[in-house]
Amino acid sequence: MFNGFESRYFTTSDKETIHYILNFNPSLKREKPVIVFNYGLVCNFKHWEPQLKYFHKKGYPVLSYDYRGHFKSSGKDDLSKLTLDQFSKDLNELLYFLHIEKVCMAGHSMGVNVCLNYVNQFPESVKNLTLISGTVFDVSNILMNNEFNKVLIPLLTKTSQKYPESFNRIWNAVSTNFITTEVVRTMGFNTKTVPRSFVKFYLKKVNELGPHIFFQLINQMTDTNLLPKLPTIAQPALVIIGENDKVLPPSYQLLIHDNLKNSELFMVKGGSHVPQIDFPDQINTRLESFLGSH
């Protein structure tokens, strides 16, 4: 656990348990709006660690949570409810429980989809948006610039469902070996600034969740097209893109900025798919400036 943060649990209306961390007392009056950090596809709190620590020191109330079915949250056995809509409903119930009326939503990768889905469902709850390395399109068409994903993702999904035990063994072996670590580090991070230990921890957590949650959510992102909804979003937005993102091409991410009414663009030189970990000082300073002006 990060210094200054408390780990808590909340029960949803359908009796699932959502784990969350926060650095403030919900019953006390707050001078600054709460920042909610939403991590990416099978990611974890460490993908926001520099931001959680920085904004805690700056006196901002900060909240992050494990999605339903993730890590310390329950719901792993009902894949049908691991959806963007359900994540938004869970978050809305959590905010209501904590008596939080307005939030600054920040999302990375799939967390961008969570933020955009949430603001479309509960626009009155959102003060502004920070969207890092996200897309609003079917990811199977653009992920890793690989057109074979359109065939590969459904094939792997069906295989994992048909042969769960065998697939789990393969998943465990692949997700924890040296070659996978090097490929993920090269494709997903700036290797000059992000240590191998970070990637190994990330893959350990990916392995912990298992393939079924991964494929459920990647298919959620495959079935999503949020582009038509972007022009309806009125909240100020900061769109952050790593110029060397090899996971989601920057050209597709730029369309988020182009289609939002009130957005600012921050292109991170040398940034990968995870610029908030590559260059945390840059991201923290730019995000604080954005929050201060909106």
C-alpha positions in Angstrom: 0.0 0.0 0.0 1.2 3.5 -0.8 2.0 5.8 2.1 -1.0 8.0 3.1 -3.6 5.7 1.4 -6.1 3.4 3.1 -7.4 0.2 1.7 -11.2 -0.3 1.9 -14.0 -2.4 0.6 -17.5 -1.5 -0.7 -20.5 -3.8 -1.4 -22.4 -3.1 -4.6 -26.2 -3.4 -5.0 -25.7 -6.9 -6.5 -23.6 -8.0 -3.5 -20.2 -7.9 -5.1 -17.2 -6.5 -3.2 -15.2 -3.6 -4.7 -11.7 -2.9 -3.3 -10.6 0.7 -3.4 -7.8 2.9 -2.0 -8.1 6.6 -0.9 -6.1 9.2 0.9 -8.9 11.3 2.5 -11.8 11.1 4.9 -15.0 11.1 2.9 -16.9 12.7 5.8 -14.8 15.8 5.8 -15.1 18.8 3.5 -12.6 18.9 0.7 -11.2 22.1 -1.0 -10.1 20.2 -4.1 -12.1 17.8 -6.3 -11.4 14.1 -6.0 -9.2 12.6 -8.7 -10.3 9.0 -9.7 -7.6 7.0 -11.4 -8.7 4.2 -13.7 -6.1 1.7 -14.8 -5.9 -0.2 -18.1 -6.5 -3.7 -19.4 -5.4 -6.2 -16.7 -3.2 -3.5 -15.2 -3.0 -2.5 -11.5 -2.4 0.4 -9.1 1.3 0.5 -9.8 0.5 1.9 -13.3 -0.6 5.1 -11.4 1.9 4.9 -8.6 3.9 8.1 -9.4 0.6 10.0 -9.8 -1.0 8.7 -6.6 2.1 9.7 -4.6 2.5 13.1 -6.3 -1.1 14.3 -5.9 -1.2 12.9 -2.4 1.8 15.1 -1.5 0.1 18.1 -3.3 -3.0 17.7 -1.0 -5.4 16.4 -3.6 -8.0 13.8 -2.5 -7.3 10.7 -4.6 -9.3 7.5 -5.2 -8.5 4.4 -7.2 -10.2 1.0 -7.2 -9.9 -2.5 -8.5 -12.5 -3.2 -11.2 -15.0 -5.9 -10.5 -13.3 -9.3 -11.0 -9.8 -7.8 -10.5 -7.4 -8.6 -7.7 -9.0 -7.8 -4.3 -12.5 -7.1 -5.8 -15.0 -10.0 -6.2 -16.9 -11.0 -9.3 -14.3 -13.2 -11.0 -16.7 -16.0 -11.5 -19.3 -14.0 -13.5 -17.5 -12.9 -16.7 -20.8 -11.7 -18.2 -20.7 -8.7 -15.7 -17.1 -7.7 -16.5 -18.2 -5.0 -18.8 -17.6 -1.3 -19.3 -21.2 -0.5 -18.4 -20.9 -2.5 -15.2 -17.6 -0.9 -14.2 -19.3 2.5 -14.6 -22.3 1.4 -12.5 -19.9 0.1 -9.8 -18.0 3.3 -9.7 -21.1 5.4 -9.5 -22.4 3.4 -6.6 -19.0 3.7 -4.9 -19.0 7.5 -5.3 -22.5 7.7 -4.0 -21.5 5.6 -1.0 -18.6 8.0 -0.3 -20.8 11.1 -0.8 -18.7 12.3 -3.7 -20.7 14.4 -6.1 -18.0 15.6 -8.6 -14.8 13.9 -9.8 -11.8 14.5 -12.1 -11.6 11.2 -14.1 -8.2 10.0 -15.3 -7.9 6.9 -17.4 -5.0 5.0 -19.0 -5.5 2.6 -22.0 -8.8 0.7 -21.3 -9.3 3.1 -18.4 -9.9 5.7 -21.2 -12.9 3.6 -22.3 -14.0 3.4 -18.7 -13.8 7.2 -18.3 -15.7 7.9 -21.6 -18.3 5.3 -20.8 -18.8 6.8 -17.3 -19.1 10.4 -18.5 -21.7 9.3 -21.0 -23.7 7.6 -18.3 -23.2 10.1 -15.5 -22.1 13.4 -17.0 -23.2 15.4 -14.0 -20.6 13.6 -11.9 -17.6 14.5 -14.0 -15.7 17.8 -13.7 -13.0 17.0 -16.3 -11.2 14.1 -18.0 -7.6 13.1 -18.5 -7.3 10.4 -21.2 -3.9 8.7 -21.6 -3.1 6.2 -24.4 -6.7 5.3 -25.3 -8.8 4.6 -28.3 -12.5 4.6 -29.1 -12.3 2.0 -31.8 -12.4 -1.7 -32.1 -8.9 -2.6 -30.8 -8.6 -5.7 -32.9 -8.2 -3.5 -36.0 -5.3 -1.5 -34.6 -3.7 -3.3 -31.6 0.1 -3.5 -32.2 -0.6 -2.5 -35.8 -1.4 -6.1 -36.4 -4.4 -6.9 -38.7 -4.3 -10.6 -37.6 -5.8 -9.7 -34.3 -9.2 -9.7 -35.9 -8.8 -13.4 -36.4 -6.5 -14.2 -33.5 -8.5 -12.7 -30.6 -11.7 -14.7 -31.3 -9.6 -17.8 -31.9 -7.7 -17.5 -28.6 -10.9 -16.7 -26.8 -12.7 -19.8 -28.0 -9.6 -22.0 -27.3 -9.3 -20.7 -23.8 -13.0 -21.5 -23.2 -12.8 -25.0 -24.8 -9.6 -26.1 -23.1 -9.4 -24.0 -19.9 -6.9 -26.1 -18.0 -4.4 -26.5 -20.8 -4.8 -22.8 -21.8 -4.2 -21.7 -18.2 -1.0 -23.7 -18.0 0.3 -22.1 -21.3 -0.8 -18.7 -20.1 1.1 -19.2 -16.8 4.3 -20.3 -18.7 4.2 -17.6 -21.3 3.3 -14.7 -19.0 6.2 -15.3 -16.7 9.1 -16.1 -18.9 12.1 -13.9 -19.9 11.1 -13.6 -23.6 7.6 -12.3 -22.8 9.1 -9.8 -20.3 11.5 -8.4 -23.0 8.8 -8.3 -25.7 6.3 -6.5 -23.5 9.0 -4.1 -22.2 10.1 -3.2 -25.7 6.6 -2.9 -27.2 4.9 -1.3 -24.2 7.4 0.9 -22.4 10.3 3.3 -22.8 13.2 0.9 -22.1 15.5 3.8 -21.1 13.3 4.9 -18.3 11.3 1.9 -17.1 13.1 -0.9 -15.3 12.6 -4.6 -16.1 11.3 -5.1 -12.6 8.2 -3.0 -13.3 7.4 -5.1 -16.3 7.9 -8.3 -14.4 5.6 -7.2 -11.6 3.0 -6.2 -14.3 3.2 -9.6 -15.9 2.9 -11.3 -12.5 -0.4 -9.4 -11.9 -1.6 -10.3 -15.5 -0.9 -14.0 -14.7 -2.8 -13.6 -11.4 -5.9 -12.5 -13.2 -5.7 -15.2 -15.8 -6.7 -15.4 -19.5 -10.4 -15.5 -19.1 -10.7 -11.9 -17.7 -8.2 -10.7 -20.3 -10.2 -12.1 -23.2 -13.5 -10.9 -21.8 -12.2 -7.3 -21.6 -10.3 -7.3 -24.8 -13.6 -8.4 -26.5 -15.4 -5.6 -24.6 -12.9 -3.2 -26.3 -13.4 -5.0 -29.6 -17.1 -4.4 -29.5 -16.9 -0.8 -28.5 -17.1 2.3 -30.8 -17.3 5.4 -28.7 -16.4 7.8 -31.5 -20.1 8.9 -32.1 -20.4 9.9 -28.4 -17.3 12.1 -28.2 -19.0 15.3 -29.6 -21.6 15.1 -26.9 -19.1 15.4 -24.1 -18.8 18.9 -22.9 -16.3 18.5 -20.0 -12.7 19.8 -20.5 -10.4 17.0 -21.4 -6.6 16.5 -21.5 -5.6 13.9 -24.1 -2.1 12.5 -23.5 -0.3 10.5 -26.1 3.1 8.8 -26.2 4.7 9.7 -29.6 6.2 6.2 -29.7 3.2 4.2 -28.6 3.5 0.8 -30.3 0.4 -0.7 -28.7 -2.2 1.8 -29.9 -1.1 4.0 -32.9 -1.0 7.7 -32.0 -3.0 8.6 -35.2 -6.0 6.8 -33.8 -5.6 8.4 -30.4 -5.5 11.8 -32.0 -9.1 11.3 -33.1 -10.2 11.5 -29.5 -8.7 15.0 -29.3 -10.2 16.0 -32.6 -13.7 14.9 -31.8 -14.0 16.3 -28.2 -15.5 19.8 -28.0 -13.1 21.1 -25.3 -9.8 19.2 -25.3 -6.1 19.9 -24.9 -3.4 17.7 -26.4 -0.1 16.7 -24.8 2.2 14.7 -27.0 4.9 13.1 -24.9 8.3 13.0 -26.7 9.8 9.5 -26.4 6.7 8.3 -24.6 5.4 4.8 -25.0 2.0 3.3 -24.3 2.5 4.1 -20.6 3.9 7.6 -20.6 2.9 8.2 -17.0 5.5 5.6 -16.0 8.0 6.6 -18.7 8.1 10.3 -17.7 6.1 10.7 -14.5 7.4 14.2 -13.7 6.2 15.5 -17.1 2.8 13.9 -16.8 2.3 15.0 -13.2 3.2 18.7 -13.9 1.0 18.8 -17.0 -1.9 17.1 -15.2 -1.7 19.4 -12.3 -1.7 22.4 -14.6 -4.8 21.1 -16.3 -6.6 20.4 -13.1 -5.7 23.9 -11.8 -7.2 25.6 -14.8 -10.4 23.4 -15.1 
